[in-house]
Amino acid sequence: MSADNQIEIPPSFIALHIAPGRSVTTTPKALMLARYEQCEDMASLLTEHAQTLLDKENLAPQDVLLRCYRGLLADAENFNAPEAQWVVTRLAEFMGWPWPAWGDETLCK
């Protein structure tokens, strides 16, 4: 990662790379930055799709988020489960929707 890179990775994303019981990440900064940029880009790209699902499919926001989450999980080569959760939570933020209820079994399946 170049020293002049000014992208600040949010703590919520850094937390994905900290093992339970640890206080620091072992993921190299360059890799974490690349993963963050991919996840942030995907959340941004999904906004148009989410609005289409909301309008044309007449789905509730939580159902739209669930569909997006499941789609990301199906793309396991690009997104692991914690990253998919982060992307969908970020998507909810972009859309101005309530954050998904990750403790709800229906959303996590």
TORBASE-222820 format. One record per residue (C-alpha): residue in one letter; x, y, z. Coordinates in nm, 3 decimals. Each point is the difference from the previous one (the first is absolute). Example, Ala and Ser with C-alpha at 12.3 -4.5 7.8 and 13.67 -1.06 7.14 Angstrom:
2
<site><resn>A</resn><east>1.230</east><north>-0.450</north><up>0.780</up></site>
<site><resn>S</resn><east>0.137</east><north>0.344</north><up>-0.066</up></site>
END
This chain:
109
<site><resn>M</resn><east>0.000</east><north>0.000</north><up>0.000</up></site>
<site><resn>S</resn><east>0.145</east><north>0.334</north><up>-0.093</up></site>
<site><resn>A</resn><east>0.074</east><north>0.254</north><up>0.272</up></site>
<site><resn>D</resn><east>-0.211</east><north>0.260</north><up>-0.179</up></site>
<site><resn>N</resn><east>-0.318</east><north>-0.210</north><up>0.012</up></site>
<site><resn>Q</resn><east>-0.257</east><north>0.203</north><up>0.190</up></site>
<site><resn>I</resn><east>-0.282</east><north>-0.253</north><up>0.019</up></site>
<site><resn>E</resn><east>-0.097</east><north>-0.058</north><up>0.359</up></site>
<site><resn>I</resn><east>-0.135</east><north>-0.348</north><up>0.068</up></site>
<site><resn>P</resn><east>-0.290</east><north>0.024</north><up>0.246</up></site>
<site><resn>P</resn><east>0.028</east><north>-0.180</north><up>0.335</up></site>
<site><resn>S</resn><east>-0.304</east><north>-0.213</north><up>-0.090</up></site>
<site><resn>F</resn><east>0.194</east><north>-0.151</north><up>-0.289</up></site>
<site><resn>I</resn><east>0.326</east><north>-0.035</north><up>0.191</up></site>
<site><resn>A</resn><east>-0.193</east><north>-0.197</north><up>0.263</up></site>
<site><resn>L</resn><east>-0.069</east><north>-0.268</north><up>-0.263</up></site>
<site><resn>H</resn><east>0.372</east><north>-0.072</north><up>-0.005</up></site>
<site><resn>I</resn><east>0.058</east><north>-0.031</north><up>0.374</up></site>
<site><resn>A</resn><east>-0.015</east><north>-0.353</north><up>0.134</up></site>
<site><resn>P</resn><east>-0.208</east><north>-0.064</north><up>0.312</up></site>
<site><resn>G</resn><east>0.205</east><north>0.065</north><up>0.311</up></site>
<site><resn>R</resn><east>0.245</east><north>0.221</north><up>-0.188</up></site>
<site><resn>S</resn><east>0.028</east><north>0.377</north><up>-0.009</up></site>
<site><resn>V</resn><east>0.185</east><north>0.050</north><up>-0.328</up></site>
<site><resn>T</resn><east>-0.034</east><north>-0.129</north><up>-0.351</up></site>
<site><resn>T</resn><east>0.254</east><north>-0.227</north><up>-0.162</up></site>
<site><resn>T</resn><east>-0.127</east><north>0.080</north><up>-0.349</up></site>
<site><resn>P</resn><east>0.252</east><north>0.205</north><up>-0.198</up></site>
<site><resn>K</resn><east>-0.118</east><north>0.359</north><up>-0.047</up></site>
<site><resn>A</resn><east>0.020</east><north>-0.021</north><up>-0.379</up></site>
<site><resn>L</resn><east>-0.223</east><north>-0.308</north><up>-0.005</up></site>
<site><resn>M</resn><east>-0.246</east><north>0.152</north><up>0.245</up></site>
<site><resn>L</resn><east>-0.017</east><north>0.317</north><up>-0.210</up></site>
<site><resn>A</resn><east>-0.067</east><north>-0.202</north><up>-0.314</up></site>
<site><resn>R</resn><east>-0.275</east><north>-0.201</north><up>0.175</up></site>
<site><resn>Y</resn><east>-0.153</east><north>0.320</north><up>0.140</up></site>
<site><resn>E</resn><east>-0.003</east><north>0.169</north><up>-0.340</up></site>
<site><resn>Q</resn><east>-0.164</east><north>-0.305</north><up>-0.158</up></site>
<site><resn>C</resn><east>-0.269</east><north>-0.013</north><up>0.270</up></site>
<site><resn>E</resn><east>-0.064</east><north>0.376</north><up>-0.009</up></site>
<site><resn>D</resn><east>-0.026</east><north>-0.010</north><up>-0.379</up></site>
<site><resn>M</resn><east>-0.243</east><north>-0.290</north><up>0.013</up></site>
<site><resn>A</resn><east>-0.223</east><north>0.178</north><up>0.254</up></site>
<site><resn>S</resn><east>-0.006</east><north>0.302</north><up>-0.228</up></site>
<site><resn>L</resn><east>-0.074</east><north>-0.209</north><up>-0.309</up></site>
<site><resn>L</resn><east>-0.287</east><north>-0.177</north><up>0.175</up></site>
<site><resn>T</resn><east>-0.191</east><north>0.322</north><up>0.069</up></site>
<site><resn>E</resn><east>-0.160</east><north>0.009</north><up>-0.346</up></site>
<site><resn>H</resn><east>-0.085</east><north>-0.371</north><up>0.017</up></site>
<site><resn>A</resn><east>-0.147</east><north>0.044</north><up>0.348</up></site>
<site><resn>Q</resn><east>-0.218</east><north>0.289</north><up>-0.115</up></site>
<site><resn>T</resn><east>-0.121</east><north>-0.207</north><up>-0.295</up></site>
<site><resn>L</resn><east>-0.093</east><north>-0.289</north><up>0.229</up></site>
<site><resn>L</resn><east>-0.180</east><north>0.239</north><up>0.232</up></site>
<site><resn>D</resn><east>-0.198</east><north>0.164</north><up>-0.280</up></site>
<site><resn>K</resn><east>-0.066</east><north>-0.275</north><up>-0.255</up></site>
<site><resn>E</resn><east>-0.015</east><north>-0.306</north><up>0.225</up></site>
<site><resn>N</resn><east>-0.186</east><north>0.191</north><up>0.271</up></site>
<site><resn>L</resn><east>0.226</east><north>-0.146</north><up>0.269</up></site>
<site><resn>A</resn><east>0.057</east><north>0.139</north><up>0.348</up></site>
<site><resn>P</resn><east>0.348</east><north>0.144</north><up>0.063</up></site>
<site><resn>Q</resn><east>0.095</east><north>-0.293</north><up>0.227</up></site>
<site><resn>D</resn><east>-0.096</east><north>-0.245</north><up>-0.277</up></site>
<site><resn>V</resn><east>0.211</east><north>0.192</north><up>-0.250</up></site>
<site><resn>L</resn><east>0.294</east><north>-0.013</north><up>0.238</up></site>
<site><resn>L</resn><east>-0.053</east><north>-0.373</north><up>0.052</up></site>
<site><resn>R</resn><east>0.006</east><north>-0.064</north><up>-0.375</up></site>
<site><resn>C</resn><east>0.318</east><north>0.203</north><up>-0.038</up></site>
<site><resn>Y</resn><east>0.161</east><north>-0.182</north><up>0.292</up></site>
<site><resn>R</resn><east>-0.084</east><north>-0.340</north><up>-0.144</up></site>
<site><resn>G</resn><east>0.131</east><north>0.108</north><up>-0.339</up></site>
<site><resn>L</resn><east>0.329</east><north>0.104</north><up>0.155</up></site>
<site><resn>L</resn><east>0.027</east><north>-0.331</north><up>0.185</up></site>
<site><resn>A</resn><east>-0.053</east><north>-0.183</north><up>-0.329</up></site>
<site><resn>D</resn><east>0.308</east><north>0.187</north><up>-0.126</up></site>
<site><resn>A</resn><east>0.225</east><north>-0.163</north><up>0.262</up></site>
<site><resn>E</resn><east>0.310</east><north>0.053</north><up>-0.214</up></site>
<site><resn>N</resn><east>-0.035</east><north>0.376</north><up>0.047</up></site>
<site><resn>F</resn><east>-0.175</east><north>0.049</north><up>0.336</up></site>
<site><resn>N</resn><east>0.008</east><north>-0.198</north><up>0.321</up></site>
<site><resn>A</resn><east>-0.295</east><north>0.010</north><up>0.243</up></site>
<site><resn>P</resn><east>0.131</east><north>0.283</north><up>0.222</up></site>
<site><resn>E</resn><east>0.080</east><north>0.210</north><up>-0.306</up></site>
<site><resn>A</resn><east>-0.345</east><north>-0.071</north><up>-0.146</up></site>
<site><resn>Q</resn><east>-0.155</east><north>0.120</north><up>0.326</up></site>
<site><resn>W</resn><east>0.212</east><north>0.313</north><up>-0.010</up></site>
<site><resn>V</resn><east>-0.094</east><north>0.070</north><up>-0.363</up></site>
<site><resn>V</resn><east>-0.371</east><north>-0.038</north><up>0.071</up></site>
<site><resn>T</resn><east>0.022</east><north>0.215</north><up>0.313</up></site>
<site><resn>R</resn><east>0.179</east><north>0.266</north><up>-0.206</up></site>
<site><resn>L</resn><east>-0.265</east><north>-0.034</north><up>-0.271</up></site>
<site><resn>A</resn><east>-0.270</east><north>0.062</north><up>0.262</up></site>
<site><resn>E</resn><east>0.189</east><north>0.311</north><up>0.106</up></site>
<site><resn>F</resn><east>0.020</east><north>0.126</north><up>-0.360</up></site>
<site><resn>M</resn><east>-0.373</east><north>-0.062</north><up>-0.047</up></site>
<site><resn>G</resn><east>-0.100</east><north>0.162</north><up>0.329</up></site>
<site><resn>W</resn><east>-0.158</east><north>-0.325</north><up>0.117</up></site>
<site><resn>P</resn><east>0.019</east><north>-0.155</north><up>0.346</up></site>
<site><resn>W</resn><east>0.301</east><north>-0.221</north><up>0.041</up></site>
<site><resn>P</resn><east>-0.065</east><north>-0.369</north><up>-0.050</up></site>
<site><resn>A</resn><east>-0.074</east><north>-0.205</north><up>0.310</up></site>
<site><resn>W</resn><east>0.303</east><north>-0.227</north><up>-0.007</up></site>
<site><resn>G</resn><east>-0.115</east><north>-0.181</north><up>0.312</up></site>
<site><resn>D</resn><east>-0.316</east><north>-0.099</north><up>-0.184</up></site>
<site><resn>E</resn><east>0.037</east><north>-0.359</north><up>-0.117</up></site>
<site><resn>T</resn><east>-0.186</east><north>0.066</north><up>-0.326</up></site>
<site><resn>L</resn><east>0.254</east><north>0.256</north><up>-0.114</up></site>
<site><resn>C</resn><east>0.304</east><north>-0.204</north><up>0.087</up></site>
<site><resn>K</resn><east>-0.107</east><north>-0.321</north><up>-0.175</up></site>
END
